[in-house]
Amino acid sequence: MAQLKVTQTKSKIGGTSVQRNTLRSLGLKRIGDTVVKEDRPEIRGMVNAVIHLVSVEEVK
């Protein structure tokens, strides 16, 4: 199954509480943090909510 590599590229300061909570749920705490998550609809939805703060790559 494919996986997504999610890296936080911008600060969560100034974002809404929903965006901050979404970053925390993804496991991202600071700029430069990277996590690898399963490519599931739930994760895609979280990434789409904060797409302006993260970069996403597909890992096989």
Secondary structure, DSSP 8 states (H G I E B T S, - for coil): --EEEEEE-S--TTS-HHHHHHHHHHT--STT-EEEEE--HHHHHHHHHTTTTEEEEEE-
